Amino acid sequence: MKSQPRPTLHDVAAQAGVSIATVSRVLNGGARIRPETAQRVQEVVRALGFRPNRMGRDLRRGQSRAVGVLLPTLANPVFADSVSGIQEAAREAGWTVLITSSDYDPAQERAAMEGLLAERVAGLIVTVADAERSPTLDALDEAGQPYVLFHNESPFPERASVAVDNEAAGADAARALIAQGHRRLAMVAGRFLASDRSRRRHRGFMQAVAEAGLPAPALIEADFNAEEAAALGDVFTASGRPTGLFCSNDLLALRTIAGLRALGLAVPGDVSVIGMDGINVGQLISPSLASIVQPAREMGRRAFLHLLARLAEASPPAQIRLSHRYRPGQSLAAATPRSDHAMLRRTMLTLTGALAASTAISRRAFAQETAICYNCPPEWADWAGQLKAFQQKTGIFVPADDKNSGQAMAAALAERAHPVADAMYLGGQVGIQAKQDGLTQPYKPAGFDQVPAGQKDPDGYWFAIHSGTLGFFVNKAALGGKPVPQSWADLLKPDYSGMIGYLDPSSAAVGYVGAVAVNLAMGGSYTDFTPAITYFKKLQANQPIVPKQTAYARVLSGEIPILLDYDFDAYRAKYTDKAPVEFVIPREGSVSFPYVMTLLKGAPHLANGKKLLDFTLSDEGQALWAKAYLRPARPVALPPEIEARFLPASDYARARPVDLAALAAAQKGFAARYLAEVS
C-alpha cells in the first residue's frame, strides 16, 4: 500500500495564497516579508505538516534541491558537454547535480540509479542502454520517480526525453560520404546491446545507402579490444574494401583513424571517415574530423529545464527533438578513382537527383567555400537552422560561433589589422558601438528599406534582422489561482506580492530594456526616466525578485511566477519546453528590442559575407527567425502555423521599437539613478 503523499511546497503556497518564492523566503528567514504573510505561511506549514528535508531547502516531493545524472560513460566528451549544460542551468536555478555512470553496462544501470536515489535526489536525467526495453526506466515508472531521458529517444510518449533524431543523423552521414563519390561504405558502431543510439544511427545509415542503390555496408560492432582491432583489419584488408566509413560517435572515429593508420591506410587518401557528436577535439587533430554535430550542451540544459518543470507539476512529459548539423572536416574527401570508375560514374548520375531532394548536405557544401560570422551560436535564435539553410541555398559554409556580443567586439578589435570574421551578429546598441570603433563597413541588402527607422544605420553600417518584445513571461501554474496580470498597474497590486521578478536594470541588458519599456509606457522619455524610477519604487512594496542573470529556469520551476522578459523566451517555454506559460504585452504599452547584423571592414570573404547578410534579411531567413520565436525585422508574410504562435498583431501594436541611439546614450544616467534611488 502506498504511503500518504507528503505535502509539497506548492501545496503550502496554494493554501496560503502566496507564491512558491514567498514560502521559500519565509522558511529560509528571507528579508522583506510582511509579518502577517509570514504568520499565514507558518500556520499552513503547521496545518499540513510540511517539513523541509535534512538539507534545509524547500523541496518538491520532500526531497533535496539536487538532481541525479546517469550517464553511460564519463570518458566521452559529448557527455561532458551535456553535463556542462545541466550544471549551467542548475546553477542558475540554485540546484546541485550528482553524477554517476554505468560504464556502458546495462547490468550496472539499476545499481547506479539506486545509488543516486539513495542521495534523495528530486529527479533524474538519464541515458540508458535501451529506452525501448529498460528495467531501469520500468522501475522508475513504477516508483513514480520523475526523470527525463537525454540522448535516448523513447517510443513511449509518457517518457519525457530530449534528443536528436539519431536515424536522420545516420542517414545524413551516409549522404555526406555518397556526395563525395564513395560507393563502398562501412560503419563502425558501438555495441548495439549497450547503445540504442548506435542502433538507430546504423538504421538511418543503412536506409540512406539503400535509397542510393548502393551495396549494403559492412558493420563492425566495436569495443576496441584486440579482437575488434582484428575485425577492423578483416574488413579493410579484404578486396573491395570500403572507401567511406561512418563511426557511430566521434570517439570511435578517432580510435578508428588510429587503427586504419596502423594498417597502413591513409585518411582520407585511402579511407574517408565521418563521426557523430561534434566533439571539439575532433577539430584539433590532423586531419580534422568530419562529424554530424549534436547540440550536447543544449541537450543537457533542456533536459534539466524540462525536469524542473515536471517537478513543479507545471508540464506534462514532452519529447523534445533538437537539430543536428553537418560539420565538414579534412577526414572526408572525394573518393579516389578506381578501376570501376565507369560504374561509379553511373551510380553518381543516378544519385544526383535523389540527393538534391533528400539531403540537406549538398555537393556545394563540400566545396568548403566559407564565410565567418562572430556570435552566431547554434542554439540561440536557431542560428544552426539559419546557417544550414544558408549553406543549402548557396553552398557557403559558416561555422557556428559561441561568442556573445562583447566577446565578438573584443575579437574584432584585436584582429582589426588582419580581420578573421566577415560579419557579426550583435545585440542592438552594440552595433552602434561597432561603427563608432571603426570596425564595420556599410552594406544594404535587399529589404533594407523595409527595416524601420531607428532599427538600422541610415548608411547601412548595421541593421536589425529580428527583435524581441518586452512583456510578462508568466508561469500560470505558479500563480496560485490568481489571474494573469495584463498591465503594468496590475503588477503593483498586493495580490502579486513575492511573485514578480525583473533582471537588475543597472547591469543586465534585458533589465534596462524593461525599464525603458515601463518608462515610455508611463509617459517618460529617453531623457527623463522619472516615471520608471517612481514605478520601481512602488514595485518594491511587492518584494520583487531581482536576479543579476537570466532567470528562465526559475520561471519554469515556479520560483518566479512573473518575469519581465522577452516574448521569445516565453514562446520557447510554451512550445518547446511545454510549460504552462503565457506571454503578455501590457495594456499601457511596451517596446521591442532589435538584434543587428554588421559587415566587418576588411572582411576576408567579402562577397560571401554579403551573401550571408542578404540571407538573414531575405523572406526565407526572416521566416526561419520567426520559427525561433523572434519577430522578423521586415514585414514578411509568415506561414499560418508560425503566425499562430505569436500574440495577435493588435497586441504587438502596443510595442514600439526602441530608438537604439537614444537608448544607448541614456543607459549610464539611468543606471546611476536606479542605484541611488531604488536599489
C-alpha positions as CSV (number, residue, x, y, z in Angstrom):
1,M,0.0,0.0,0.0
2,K,1.4,3.4,-0.9
3,S,2.1,5.9,1.8
4,Q,0.2,9.2,2.0
5,P,2.0,11.7,-0.2
6,R,3.9,14.3,1.7
7,P,2.8,17.9,1.4
8,T,4.9,19.9,-1.1
9,L,6.0,23.5,-1.3
10,H,3.3,24.0,-4.0
11,D,0.6,22.8,-1.5
12,V,1.7,25.3,1.1
13,A,1.8,28.1,-1.4
14,A,-1.6,27.3,-2.8
15,Q,-3.3,27.1,0.6
16,A,-1.6,30.2,1.9
17,G,-2.4,32.2,-1.2
18,V,1.2,33.2,-1.9
19,S,3.9,32.2,-4.4
20,I,6.4,29.4,-4.0
21,A,9.1,32.0,-3.8
22,T,7.4,33.7,-0.8
23,V,7.1,30.3,1.0
24,S,10.7,29.7,0.4
25,R,11.7,33.0,1.8
26,V,9.6,32.5,4.9
27,L,11.1,29.1,5.6
28,N,14.6,30.3,5.0
29,G,14.3,33.5,7.0
30,G,14.3,35.8,4.0
31,A,14.0,39.6,4.5
32,R,11.2,41.9,3.5
33,I,8.3,39.5,4.2
34,R,5.3,41.2,5.8
35,P,4.7,39.8,9.3
36,E,1.1,38.9,8.5
37,T,2.2,37.0,5.4
38,A,4.9,35.1,7.3
39,Q,2.4,34.2,10.0
40,R,-0.1,32.8,7.5
41,V,2.5,30.7,5.7
42,Q,3.7,29.3,9.1
43,E,0.2,28.4,10.0
44,V,-0.3,26.5,6.8
45,V,3.0,24.7,7.2
46,R,1.9,23.5,10.6
47,A,-1.6,22.5,9.5
48,L,-0.3,20.5,6.6
49,G,2.7,19.0,8.5
50,F,5.1,20.2,5.8
51,R,8.7,19.6,6.7
52,P,11.7,20.7,4.7
53,N,14.3,18.0,4.2
54,R,17.5,17.4,6.1
55,M,19.4,19.8,3.8
56,G,17.0,22.6,4.9
57,R,15.9,23.5,1.5
58,D,12.4,23.8,0.0
59,L,11.6,20.7,-1.9
60,R,9.5,19.1,-4.5
61,R,8.2,15.7,-3.2
62,G,10.0,16.0,0.1
63,Q,13.5,15.7,-1.5
64,S,16.6,17.9,-1.9
65,R,17.2,20.6,-4.5
66,A,19.6,18.1,-6.2
67,V,19.2,16.2,-9.5
68,G,20.9,12.9,-10.3
69,V,22.5,12.4,-13.7
70,L,23.1,8.8,-15.0
71,L,25.5,8.5,-18.0
72,P,26.8,5.5,-19.9
73,T,30.4,6.9,-19.5
74,L,32.4,9.9,-18.2
75,A,35.1,9.3,-20.8
76,N,33.2,10.6,-23.9
77,P,33.4,14.4,-24.3
78,V,29.9,14.6,-25.7
79,F,28.5,13.6,-22.3
80,A,30.8,16.0,-20.5
81,D,29.4,18.8,-22.7
82,S,25.9,17.6,-21.8
83,V,26.7,17.7,-18.1
84,S,28.0,21.2,-18.6
85,G,24.6,22.3,-19.9
86,I,22.9,20.6,-17.0
87,Q,25.2,22.3,-14.4
88,E,24.8,25.7,-16.0
89,A,21.0,25.6,-15.9
90,A,21.1,24.1,-12.4
91,R,23.4,26.8,-11.0
92,E,21.0,29.4,-12.4
93,A,18.1,27.8,-10.6
94,G,20.0,27.2,-7.4
95,W,20.2,23.4,-7.7
96,T,23.1,20.9,-7.3
97,V,24.0,18.0,-9.6
98,L,25.1,14.5,-8.7
99,I,26.7,12.3,-11.4
100,T,27.3,8.6,-11.9
101,S,27.9,6.3,-14.8
102,S,27.1,2.7,-15.9
103,D,30.2,2.1,-18.0
104,Y,28.1,1.1,-20.9
105,D,26.9,-1.9,-18.9
106,P,23.1,-2.4,-18.8
107,A,23.6,-4.6,-15.7
108,Q,25.1,-1.6,-13.8
109,E,22.4,0.9,-14.7
110,R,20.0,-0.2,-12.0
111,A,22.7,-0.1,-9.3
112,A,23.9,3.3,-10.4
113,M,20.3,4.6,-10.4
114,E,19.7,3.2,-6.9
115,G,22.8,5.0,-5.7
116,L,21.5,8.3,-6.9
117,L,18.1,7.8,-5.3
118,A,19.8,6.9,-2.0
119,E,21.1,10.5,-2.0
120,R,17.4,11.6,-2.1
121,V,17.7,13.5,-5.4
122,A,14.4,15.2,-6.5
123,G,14.6,13.8,-10.0
124,L,16.9,12.1,-12.6
125,I,18.3,12.9,-16.0
126,V,19.4,9.6,-17.6
127,T,20.9,8.0,-20.6
128,V,20.2,4.2,-20.7
129,A,21.3,1.4,-22.9
130,D,17.9,0.9,-24.5
131,A,15.0,3.2,-23.9
132,E,12.6,0.7,-25.5
133,R,13.4,-2.2,-23.2
134,S,14.8,-0.8,-19.9
135,P,14.2,-2.4,-16.5
136,T,15.8,0.8,-15.0
137,L,13.1,3.0,-16.6
138,D,10.4,0.5,-15.7
139,A,11.4,0.7,-12.1
140,L,11.4,4.5,-12.1
141,D,7.9,4.5,-13.7
142,E,6.6,2.1,-11.1
143,A,8.0,4.2,-8.2
144,G,6.6,7.4,-9.7
145,Q,10.1,8.9,-9.7
146,P,10.4,11.9,-12.0
147,Y,13.0,11.7,-14.8
148,V,13.9,12.9,-18.2
149,L,15.8,10.9,-20.8
150,F,18.5,12.6,-22.8
151,H,20.4,11.4,-25.8
152,N,17.9,8.5,-25.8
153,E,14.7,8.6,-27.9
154,S,11.7,6.7,-26.4
155,P,8.8,5.2,-28.3
156,F,6.6,5.8,-25.2
157,P,5.1,9.3,-25.0
158,E,4.8,9.2,-21.2
159,R,8.6,9.1,-21.0
160,A,10.0,12.6,-21.3
161,S,13.1,12.9,-23.5
162,V,15.5,15.4,-25.1
163,A,17.5,14.1,-28.1
164,V,18.3,14.5,-31.8
165,D,16.8,12.3,-34.5
166,N,19.5,9.6,-34.5
167,E,18.2,7.8,-37.6
168,A,18.2,11.1,-39.6
169,A,21.7,11.8,-38.3
170,G,22.9,8.4,-39.5
171,A,21.3,9.0,-42.9
172,D,23.0,12.4,-43.2
173,A,26.4,10.8,-42.5
174,A,25.8,8.3,-45.4
175,R,24.7,11.1,-47.7
176,A,27.9,13.1,-46.9
177,L,30.0,10.2,-47.9
178,I,27.9,9.5,-51.0
179,A,28.0,13.1,-52.1
180,Q,31.8,12.8,-52.3
181,G,31.7,9.8,-54.6
182,H,32.0,7.0,-52.1
183,R,30.1,3.8,-53.1
184,R,31.6,1.1,-50.9
185,L,30.7,2.1,-47.3
186,A,31.1,0.6,-43.9
187,M,30.1,1.5,-40.3
188,V,31.9,1.1,-37.0
189,A,29.3,1.1,-34.3
190,G,29.3,0.9,-30.6
191,R,27.7,-2.3,-29.3
192,F,24.0,-2.3,-30.1
193,L,23.3,-4.0,-26.8
194,A,24.9,-1.1,-24.9
195,S,23.6,1.8,-27.0
196,D,20.3,2.2,-28.7
197,R,21.7,5.5,-30.2
198,S,24.2,3.4,-32.1
199,R,21.5,1.1,-33.3
200,R,19.3,4.0,-34.5
201,R,22.2,5.7,-36.3
202,H,23.0,2.4,-38.1
203,R,19.4,2.0,-39.2
204,G,19.4,5.5,-40.7
205,F,22.8,4.9,-42.3
206,M,21.6,1.7,-43.9
207,Q,18.3,3.3,-45.2
208,A,20.2,6.1,-46.9
209,V,22.6,3.7,-48.6
210,A,19.8,1.5,-49.8
211,E,17.9,4.5,-51.2
212,A,21.0,5.4,-53.1
213,G,21.1,2.0,-54.7
214,L,24.5,1.0,-53.2
215,P,25.7,-2.3,-51.8
216,A,24.8,-2.9,-48.1
217,P,27.6,-1.5,-45.9
218,A,29.8,-3.7,-43.7
219,L,29.2,-3.4,-40.0
220,I,31.8,-3.6,-37.3
221,E,30.4,-3.5,-33.7
222,A,33.3,-2.3,-31.6
223,D,34.6,-2.4,-28.0
224,F,38.1,-1.6,-29.2
225,N,39.7,-4.6,-27.6
226,A,42.2,-6.7,-29.5
227,E,39.5,-8.8,-31.2
228,E,37.8,-5.7,-32.6
229,A,41.1,-4.3,-33.9
230,A,41.4,-7.6,-35.8
231,A,37.8,-7.3,-37.1
232,L,38.7,-3.8,-38.5
233,G,41.7,-5.4,-40.3
234,D,39.5,-8.1,-41.7
235,V,37.2,-5.6,-43.4
236,F,39.9,-3.2,-44.6
237,T,42.4,-5.7,-45.9
238,A,39.9,-7.6,-48.0
239,S,39.5,-7.0,-51.7
240,G,36.8,-4.4,-52.5
241,R,37.5,-2.7,-49.2
242,P,35.3,0.3,-48.2
243,T,36.4,3.8,-49.2
244,G,34.0,5.6,-46.9
245,L,33.4,4.9,-43.2
246,F,30.9,6.2,-40.7
247,C,31.6,5.8,-36.9
248,S,28.7,6.0,-34.6
249,N,30.4,8.5,-32.4
250,D,33.5,10.8,-32.6
251,L,35.5,8.9,-30.0
252,L,35.1,5.7,-32.1
253,A,36.1,7.7,-35.1
254,L,39.3,8.9,-33.6
255,R,40.3,5.4,-32.5
256,T,39.3,4.0,-35.8
257,I,41.6,6.5,-37.7
258,A,44.4,5.4,-35.5
259,G,43.6,1.7,-36.3
260,L,43.5,2.5,-40.0
261,R,46.9,4.1,-39.8
262,A,48.2,1.0,-38.1
263,L,47.0,-1.0,-41.1
264,G,48.9,1.4,-43.4
265,L,45.8,3.1,-44.7
266,A,45.7,6.9,-45.1
267,V,42.8,9.1,-44.0
268,P,41.4,10.5,-46.2
269,G,43.6,9.3,-49.0
270,D,42.5,5.6,-48.8
271,V,39.5,5.8,-46.5
272,S,37.3,8.8,-45.6
273,V,35.9,8.9,-42.1
274,I,32.9,10.8,-40.6
275,G,31.9,10.6,-37.0
276,M,28.9,11.7,-34.9
277,D,28.7,14.1,-31.9
278,G,30.8,17.1,-32.9
279,I,33.3,17.0,-30.0
280,N,35.7,19.9,-30.0
281,V,38.8,17.7,-30.0
282,G,37.9,16.5,-33.5
283,Q,38.8,19.9,-34.9
284,L,42.2,19.9,-33.2
285,I,43.6,16.7,-34.8
286,S,45.1,16.2,-38.2
287,P,43.2,15.5,-40.3
288,S,40.3,17.4,-38.7
289,L,37.3,15.1,-38.2
290,A,34.1,15.5,-40.3
291,S,31.2,15.0,-38.0
292,I,27.4,15.1,-37.6
293,V,27.1,17.5,-34.7
294,Q,24.5,17.2,-32.0
295,P,24.0,20.2,-29.6
296,A,25.1,18.3,-26.4
297,R,25.3,21.3,-24.1
298,E,21.9,22.5,-25.1
299,M,20.5,19.0,-24.7
300,G,21.7,18.9,-21.1
301,R,20.2,22.4,-20.5
302,R,16.8,21.5,-22.0
303,A,16.7,18.2,-20.1
304,F,17.3,20.0,-16.7
305,L,14.7,22.7,-17.5
306,H,12.1,20.1,-18.5
307,L,12.8,18.1,-15.4
308,L,12.4,21.2,-13.3
309,A,9.0,21.9,-14.9
310,R,8.0,18.2,-14.3
311,L,9.0,18.5,-10.6
312,A,6.9,21.7,-10.3
313,E,4.0,19.8,-11.9
314,A,4.0,22.6,-14.5
315,S,4.4,20.5,-17.6
316,P,3.3,17.1,-18.9
317,P,6.1,14.8,-20.2
318,A,7.4,16.0,-23.6
319,Q,9.6,14.5,-26.2
320,I,11.9,17.3,-27.3
321,R,13.9,16.9,-30.5
322,L,16.9,19.1,-31.3
323,S,18.5,19.7,-34.6
324,H,21.8,18.1,-35.7
325,R,24.1,19.6,-38.4
326,Y,27.0,18.6,-40.6
327,R,30.5,19.9,-39.7
328,P,33.0,19.4,-42.6
329,G,36.4,18.1,-41.8
330,Q,39.6,17.0,-43.6
331,S,38.9,13.4,-42.8
332,L,36.2,13.3,-45.5
333,A,37.4,13.9,-49.1
334,A,36.4,12.8,-52.6
335,A,36.7,9.1,-53.4
336,T,39.9,8.1,-55.1
337,P,39.2,7.0,-58.8
338,R,39.4,3.2,-59.2
339,S,39.1,0.6,-62.0
340,D,35.3,0.6,-61.6
341,H,35.2,4.3,-62.3
342,A,32.6,3.9,-65.0
343,M,30.3,2.1,-62.6
344,L,30.9,4.8,-60.0
345,R,30.0,7.5,-62.6
346,R,26.7,5.7,-63.4
347,T,25.9,5.5,-59.7
348,M,26.7,9.2,-59.2
349,L,24.5,10.2,-62.1
350,T,21.7,8.1,-60.6
351,L,22.2,9.7,-57.2
352,T,22.4,13.4,-58.3
353,G,18.6,14.0,-58.4
354,A,17.9,11.9,-55.3
355,L,20.5,13.6,-53.2
356,A,19.3,17.1,-54.2
357,A,15.9,16.3,-52.8
358,S,16.7,14.1,-49.9
359,T,19.6,15.6,-48.1
360,A,20.4,18.9,-46.6
361,I,24.1,18.3,-47.4
362,S,24.5,19.4,-50.9
363,R,27.6,18.8,-53.1
364,R,28.3,22.6,-53.0
365,A,28.5,22.4,-49.2
366,F,31.6,20.2,-49.5
367,A,33.4,22.7,-51.7
368,Q,34.1,24.4,-48.3
369,E,33.6,27.9,-49.6
370,T,33.2,29.8,-46.3
371,A,32.2,32.9,-44.5
372,I,32.9,33.7,-40.9
373,C,30.3,35.2,-38.6
374,Y,31.1,36.1,-35.0
375,N,28.4,35.5,-32.3
376,C,26.3,33.0,-34.3
377,P,25.7,30.3,-31.6
378,P,23.8,27.3,-32.9
379,E,21.3,27.1,-30.1
380,W,20.5,30.8,-29.8
381,A,17.7,32.0,-32.2
382,D,18.2,28.8,-34.1
383,W,21.4,30.0,-35.8
384,A,22.0,26.3,-36.5
385,G,18.9,26.2,-38.7
386,Q,19.7,29.5,-40.3
387,L,23.3,28.6,-41.3
388,K,22.2,25.1,-42.5
389,A,19.6,26.7,-44.8
390,F,22.1,29.3,-46.0
391,Q,24.6,26.5,-46.9
392,Q,21.9,24.5,-48.6
393,K,21.0,27.6,-50.7
394,T,24.4,29.0,-51.5
395,G,27.0,26.2,-50.9
396,I,28.8,28.6,-48.4
397,F,29.7,27.0,-45.1
398,V,29.5,29.3,-42.0
399,P,30.9,27.6,-38.8
400,A,28.8,28.3,-35.7
401,D,30.4,30.6,-33.2
402,D,29.6,30.8,-29.5
403,K,30.9,34.3,-28.7
404,N,28.5,36.8,-27.2
405,S,28.3,40.4,-28.4
406,G,31.0,41.6,-26.1
407,Q,33.4,38.8,-26.9
408,A,32.7,39.3,-30.7
409,M,33.6,43.0,-30.3
410,A,36.8,42.2,-28.3
411,A,37.9,39.7,-31.0
412,A,37.2,42.1,-33.8
413,L,39.1,44.9,-32.1
414,A,42.1,42.6,-31.5
415,E,42.0,41.4,-35.2
416,R,41.4,44.9,-36.6
417,A,44.7,44.9,-38.6
418,H,44.1,41.4,-40.0
419,P,40.3,40.6,-39.8
420,V,39.3,37.0,-39.5
421,A,35.5,37.4,-39.5
422,D,33.3,38.7,-42.3
423,A,30.2,39.6,-40.2
424,M,29.0,40.0,-36.6
425,Y,25.6,39.4,-35.0
426,L,25.1,41.8,-32.1
427,G,22.6,43.0,-29.6
428,G,21.0,46.3,-30.5
429,Q,23.2,49.2,-29.3
430,V,26.4,47.2,-29.7
431,G,26.1,47.7,-33.5
432,I,26.3,51.4,-32.9
433,Q,29.5,50.9,-30.8
434,A,31.0,48.7,-33.6
435,K,30.5,51.6,-36.1
436,Q,32.0,54.1,-33.6
437,D,35.0,51.9,-33.2
438,G,35.6,51.8,-36.9
439,L,35.1,48.0,-37.2
440,T,32.3,47.9,-39.8
441,Q,31.6,48.9,-43.3
442,P,28.3,49.9,-44.9
443,Y,26.1,47.4,-46.8
444,K,22.4,47.5,-47.6
445,P,20.9,44.1,-48.5
446,A,17.7,43.7,-50.4
447,G,14.9,44.5,-48.0
448,F,17.0,47.1,-46.1
449,D,14.5,49.9,-46.9
450,Q,11.7,47.9,-45.2
451,V,13.6,47.8,-41.8
452,P,12.0,50.6,-39.7
453,A,13.9,53.8,-39.0
454,G,15.7,53.6,-35.7
455,Q,16.4,49.9,-36.3
456,K,19.2,50.5,-38.8
457,D,22.0,52.8,-39.5
458,P,20.9,55.1,-42.4
459,D,24.2,54.3,-44.3
460,G,24.0,50.5,-43.6
461,Y,26.7,50.1,-41.0
462,W,24.2,47.9,-39.0
463,F,20.6,46.8,-39.4
464,A,18.1,44.8,-37.4
465,I,17.2,41.3,-38.6
466,H,14.8,40.4,-35.8
467,S,13.6,41.6,-32.4
468,G,12.2,40.6,-29.1
469,T,9.3,42.3,-27.4
470,L,9.4,43.1,-23.7
471,G,6.4,41.9,-21.6
472,F,5.3,39.5,-18.9
473,F,6.6,35.9,-19.0
474,V,4.1,34.2,-16.8
475,N,4.0,30.7,-15.3
476,K,0.3,30.3,-14.9
477,A,0.6,27.2,-12.7
478,A,2.6,29.1,-10.2
479,L,0.1,32.0,-9.7
480,G,-1.9,30.1,-7.0
481,G,-5.2,30.6,-8.9
482,K,-4.6,34.4,-9.4
483,P,-5.4,35.9,-12.8
484,V,-2.6,36.5,-15.3
485,P,-1.6,40.2,-15.0
486,Q,-2.4,42.3,-18.0
487,S,-0.9,45.7,-17.2
488,W,1.9,47.5,-15.5
489,A,-0.6,48.6,-13.0
490,D,-1.6,45.0,-12.2
491,L,2.0,44.3,-11.0
492,L,1.6,46.9,-8.3
493,K,-1.4,45.0,-6.7
494,P,-0.7,43.3,-3.4
495,D,-2.1,40.1,-4.9
496,Y,1.2,39.6,-6.7
497,S,3.5,40.2,-3.8
498,G,6.6,38.0,-4.0
499,M,5.7,36.8,-7.5
500,I,7.4,39.3,-9.7
501,G,10.9,39.3,-11.0
502,Y,13.0,41.5,-13.2
503,L,16.7,41.4,-14.1
504,D,18.8,44.2,-12.5
505,P,18.3,47.1,-14.8
506,S,21.6,48.7,-13.7
507,S,23.6,45.8,-15.1
508,A,21.5,43.4,-17.3
509,A,20.6,44.4,-20.8
510,V,17.1,43.0,-20.6
511,G,16.6,44.7,-17.3
512,Y,17.4,48.0,-18.8
513,V,15.1,47.4,-21.7
514,G,12.3,46.6,-19.2
515,A,13.0,49.9,-17.5
516,V,12.8,51.7,-20.9
517,A,9.5,49.9,-21.6
518,V,7.8,50.9,-18.4
519,N,9.2,54.5,-18.6
520,L,7.8,55.1,-22.1
521,A,4.5,53.4,-21.1
522,M,4.2,55.8,-18.1
523,G,4.8,58.9,-20.2
524,G,8.6,59.2,-19.8
525,S,11.2,59.7,-22.5
526,Y,14.8,58.8,-23.2
527,T,15.9,62.0,-21.4
528,D,13.5,61.7,-18.5
529,F,13.4,58.4,-16.5
530,T,11.4,59.8,-13.5
531,P,8.3,57.7,-14.4
532,A,10.4,54.5,-14.4
533,I,12.2,55.4,-11.1
534,T,8.8,56.1,-9.5
535,Y,7.3,52.8,-10.8
536,F,10.2,50.7,-9.5
537,K,10.0,52.4,-6.1
538,K,6.3,51.5,-5.8
539,L,7.0,47.9,-7.0
540,Q,9.3,47.4,-4.0
541,A,6.3,47.0,-1.9
542,N,5.6,43.7,-3.7
543,Q,9.0,42.4,-2.7
544,P,10.3,41.8,-6.3
545,I,13.0,39.2,-7.0
546,V,15.9,40.9,-8.8
547,P,18.4,38.4,-10.3
548,K,21.6,39.6,-11.9
549,Q,21.5,36.9,-14.7
550,T,18.9,35.2,-16.9
551,A,16.1,33.6,-14.8
552,Y,14.4,31.4,-17.4
553,A,14.8,28.2,-15.3
554,R,13.4,30.0,-12.2
555,V,10.2,30.8,-14.1
556,L,9.7,27.2,-15.3
557,S,10.2,26.0,-11.8
558,G,7.6,28.4,-10.4
559,E,10.1,30.2,-8.2
560,I,9.5,33.4,-10.2
561,P,5.9,33.2,-11.5
562,I,6.1,36.6,-13.4
563,L,9.2,37.8,-15.1
564,L,9.8,40.9,-17.2
565,D,11.4,39.3,-20.2
566,Y,11.2,38.9,-24.0
567,D,8.5,37.1,-25.9
568,F,10.8,34.6,-27.5
569,D,11.7,33.2,-24.1
570,A,8.1,32.8,-23.2
571,Y,7.2,31.1,-26.5
572,R,10.2,28.8,-26.2
573,A,9.0,27.8,-22.8
574,K,5.4,27.2,-24.1
575,Y,6.1,25.5,-27.3
576,T,9.5,23.8,-26.9
577,D,9.7,23.1,-23.2
578,K,5.9,22.5,-23.0
579,A,5.4,24.7,-19.9
580,P,2.1,26.3,-18.8
581,V,3.2,29.7,-19.9
582,E,1.6,32.8,-21.2
583,F,3.1,36.0,-22.6
584,V,1.5,39.3,-22.1
585,I,2.2,42.7,-23.7
586,P,1.0,45.2,-21.0
587,R,-2.0,47.3,-21.9
588,E,-0.2,50.6,-21.3
589,G,2.5,49.6,-23.9
590,S,6.0,48.2,-24.2
591,V,9.0,48.2,-26.5
592,S,10.7,45.8,-29.0
593,F,14.5,45.4,-28.9
594,P,16.4,44.5,-32.1
595,Y,19.4,42.3,-32.8
596,V,21.5,43.5,-35.7
597,M,24.0,42.3,-38.4
598,T,27.1,44.1,-39.4
599,L,29.7,43.6,-42.2
600,L,33.2,43.9,-40.9
601,K,35.7,46.3,-42.5
602,G,38.4,44.3,-44.3
603,A,36.2,41.1,-44.4
604,P,38.4,38.3,-45.9
605,H,35.5,36.7,-47.7
606,L,33.6,39.9,-48.6
607,A,31.3,38.5,-51.2
608,N,30.3,35.6,-49.1
609,G,29.8,37.8,-46.0
610,K,27.4,40.0,-48.1
611,K,25.5,36.9,-49.2
612,L,25.1,35.9,-45.5
613,L,23.7,39.3,-44.7
614,D,21.4,39.1,-47.7
615,F,20.0,35.8,-46.5
616,T,19.4,36.9,-42.9
617,L,17.1,39.6,-44.3
618,S,15.5,37.6,-47.1
619,D,12.0,36.2,-46.9
620,E,13.4,32.7,-46.2
621,G,15.7,33.9,-43.5
622,Q,13.1,36.0,-41.8
623,A,10.7,33.1,-41.7
624,L,13.4,31.0,-40.0
625,W,13.8,33.6,-37.3
626,A,10.1,33.5,-36.8
627,K,10.3,29.8,-36.2
628,A,12.7,30.6,-33.4
629,Y,10.0,32.9,-31.9
630,L,11.7,36.2,-32.9
631,R,9.8,38.9,-34.6
632,P,11.1,39.5,-38.2
633,A,12.6,42.9,-38.9
634,R,10.8,43.1,-42.2
635,P,7.0,42.8,-42.7
636,V,7.2,39.4,-44.4
637,A,4.2,37.1,-44.7
638,L,4.6,34.2,-42.3
639,P,3.1,30.7,-42.7
640,P,-0.1,30.5,-40.7
641,E,1.2,27.8,-38.3
642,I,4.1,30.2,-37.3
643,E,2.0,33.3,-37.1
644,A,-0.5,31.5,-34.8
645,R,2.2,31.1,-32.2
646,F,2.6,34.8,-31.7
647,L,0.2,37.1,-30.0
648,P,-2.2,38.9,-32.4
649,A,-0.9,41.8,-34.3
650,S,-3.2,44.1,-32.3
651,D,-1.2,43.2,-29.2
652,Y,2.1,43.8,-30.8
653,A,0.8,47.2,-32.0
654,R,1.2,48.3,-28.3
655,A,5.0,47.7,-28.5
656,R,7.0,50.5,-30.1
657,P,10.6,49.9,-31.5
658,V,13.3,51.4,-29.3
659,D,15.4,54.2,-30.6
660,L,18.8,52.5,-30.3
661,A,20.9,55.6,-30.4
662,A,18.8,57.3,-27.7
663,L,18.7,54.1,-25.6
664,A,22.5,53.7,-25.7
665,A,23.0,57.4,-24.8
666,A,20.7,57.2,-21.7
667,Q,21.9,53.9,-20.2
668,K,24.6,55.2,-17.8
669,G,22.4,58.0,-16.5
670,F,19.5,55.7,-15.8
671,A,21.7,53.1,-14.1
672,A,23.1,55.8,-11.7
673,R,19.6,57.0,-10.8
674,Y,18.3,53.4,-10.2
675,L,21.2,52.5,-7.9
676,A,20.9,55.8,-6.0
677,E,17.1,55.9,-5.7
678,V,15.7,52.3,-5.9
679,S,18.3,49.6,-5.3
